[in-house]
Amino acid sequence: MDEEDEDCRQPVLLHNLAGKLGYYDAYSLNRVAIRLGFKPYKLKGAKNASWLLSAKDADALVARLEEEKALRILPEDQTKVQGIGGVYCVDAPSYTGIIRVKIGWADNFANRFNSYRTLVPDLRVRALWVTRATWMEQMAITYASNTARRVSNELFECDDIDALVAGLTAHFSALGISVATSALDDEEEDDGTEVF
């Protein structure tokens, strides 16, 4: 029995797999699959054909992405505190009227925010929840995934950023973590909002 006979399962649609893995669309997952050495394909002659992966490759891709996810998050006891840090929510302007927000975790928020500001000078901090627990970033991302449209891993588009921040604040408050106010910088912008 050759290798083709061993795996006679149906090919997997990248669109379906992308939804299960939390990717925005099949195109995004297609790029990741190619980066990892997999070869997605389309059926020849089909108009608007979907990207497919063999069932064996789909299983291997999922396993590989789970391995990468496990390597990305440091255990809490190995995280070094280098300043005020925690889970942050930053308003990322799209310049087209779309409201975008980035949610992430940093052990030194001031340094992270300054590095972002070199690329996008008009970023605005919406909230910083001071915590050393890195897993709380995933909690915030999961909440945002359920209330906003995920554009990439930590970037979301939403209709009401204030409602998103209020919902996240309620989740963090339930864990005893409040929003940091002016924790990193006492400056205020012209419109009266605080800058971190």
C-alpha positions in Angstrom: 0.0 0.0 0.0 1.6 3.3 -1.0 1.3 6.6 0.9 -1.7 7.9 -1.2 -3.8 4.8 -0.3 -3.0 5.2 3.4 -4.6 8.7 3.7 -7.9 8.6 1.7 -9.6 11.3 3.8 -11.2 14.3 2.1 -9.0 17.4 1.5 -9.6 20.2 4.0 -10.8 23.6 2.9 -8.4 26.3 4.2 -11.4 28.6 4.8 -12.9 26.1 7.3 -9.5 25.5 8.9 -8.9 29.2 9.2 -12.1 29.7 11.1 -11.2 26.9 13.6 -7.7 28.3 14.1 -8.7 31.9 14.5 -7.3 33.3 11.3 -9.2 36.0 9.4 -9.5 34.2 6.1 -8.1 31.4 4.0 -5.6 33.7 2.3 -4.0 34.5 5.7 -3.8 30.8 6.6 -2.5 30.0 3.1 0.5 32.4 3.6 1.2 30.8 7.0 1.0 27.3 5.5 3.4 28.2 2.7 5.8 29.8 5.2 5.8 26.5 7.2 6.5 24.5 4.1 3.1 23.2 3.2 1.6 23.3 -0.3 -2.0 24.4 -0.5 -3.7 23.9 -3.8 -6.8 24.7 -5.9 -8.7 22.4 -8.1 -7.9 23.1 -11.7 -10.6 24.6 -13.9 -12.8 25.6 -11.0 -13.9 29.2 -11.1 -13.3 31.0 -7.7 -11.8 27.7 -6.4 -11.1 27.4 -2.7 -7.7 26.7 -1.3 -7.3 23.1 -0.1 -4.8 21.0 1.9 -4.6 17.3 2.1 -6.1 15.9 5.4 -2.6 14.7 6.4 -1.0 18.2 5.7 -3.9 19.9 7.5 -3.3 17.7 10.6 0.4 18.5 10.4 -0.2 22.2 10.0 -2.5 22.4 13.0 0.1 20.5 15.1 2.8 22.8 13.9 0.8 25.9 14.8 0.0 24.6 18.2 3.7 24.0 18.8 4.5 27.6 17.7 1.8 28.9 20.0 3.2 27.0 22.9 6.7 28.4 22.2 5.4 32.0 22.0 4.1 32.3 25.5 6.5 32.4 28.4 5.5 30.8 31.7 4.7 33.4 34.3 7.7 32.5 36.5 10.1 33.2 33.7 8.8 36.6 32.9 11.2 39.3 34.0 9.7 42.6 35.2 11.4 45.5 33.5 9.0 48.2 34.3 5.3 48.8 34.4 3.7 46.3 32.1 0.6 44.2 31.5 -2.2 43.8 28.9 -2.7 46.9 26.8 -5.3 48.2 24.4 -4.1 50.7 21.8 -6.2 52.5 19.2 -4.5 51.9 15.9 -5.6 54.4 13.3 -6.5 53.1 9.9 -6.7 56.4 8.1 -9.9 55.2 6.3 -12.3 55.6 9.1 -12.2 52.0 10.3 -11.8 51.7 14.1 -8.9 49.3 14.8 -7.5 48.3 18.1 -4.4 46.3 19.0 -4.4 44.2 22.2 -1.2 42.8 23.5 1.0 42.2 26.5 4.3 43.8 27.4 6.6 43.6 30.4 7.6 47.2 29.9 4.8 49.0 28.3 6.6 52.4 27.9 9.3 50.8 25.8 6.8 48.8 23.7 4.6 51.9 23.1 7.6 54.1 22.2 8.7 51.5 19.6 5.2 51.4 18.1 5.1 55.2 18.1 8.2 55.4 15.9 6.1 53.6 13.2 2.7 55.1 13.9 3.1 58.5 15.7 -0.6 59.0 16.4 -1.4 55.9 18.4 -3.6 56.4 21.4 -3.6 54.2 24.5 -7.1 53.2 25.5 -6.2 51.1 28.5 -3.4 49.3 30.4 -4.2 46.6 32.9 -1.1 46.1 35.0 -0.4 42.4 35.5 2.6 40.0 35.3 0.3 37.2 34.2 1.0 36.8 30.5 -2.0 34.4 30.0 -4.3 37.4 30.5 -3.3 38.6 27.1 -5.0 35.5 25.6 -8.1 36.2 27.7 -8.3 39.7 26.3 -7.8 38.5 22.8 -10.4 35.8 23.2 -12.9 38.4 24.5 -12.1 40.8 21.6 -12.5 37.9 19.1 -16.0 37.4 20.3 -17.0 41.1 20.2 -15.0 42.5 17.3 -13.7 41.3 13.9 -10.2 39.9 14.0 -7.9 41.3 11.3 -4.7 39.6 12.5 -3.4 37.9 15.7 -3.7 41.0 17.9 -5.4 43.5 15.7 -9.2 44.0 15.6 -11.8 46.1 13.9 -14.8 47.2 15.9 -17.8 49.5 15.7 -17.5 50.8 19.3 -14.1 50.9 20.9 -15.4 52.3 24.2 -17.7 49.3 24.6 -14.8 46.9 23.8 -12.6 48.6 26.5 -15.5 48.6 29.0 -16.1 44.9 28.4 -12.4 44.1 28.9 -12.3 46.3 32.0 -15.2 44.4 33.5 -13.4 41.1 32.8 -10.1 42.4 34.4 -12.1 43.9 37.3 -13.6 40.5 38.1 -10.0 39.3 38.5 -9.1 42.3 40.8 -7.2 44.2 38.1 -8.1 47.8 37.4 -7.2 50.1 34.5 -3.9 51.9 35.1 -4.4 55.7 34.9 -1.5 57.8 33.9 0.8 55.1 35.1 3.6 55.8 32.6 3.5 59.5 31.9 1.7 62.4 33.4 1.4 64.3 30.1 -2.1 65.1 28.7 -3.0 65.6 25.1 -4.7 68.7 23.9 -8.1 67.0 24.0 -7.7 66.2 27.7 -7.1 62.5 27.3 -4.2 61.0 29.2 -1.2 59.6 27.4 0.6 56.6 28.8 
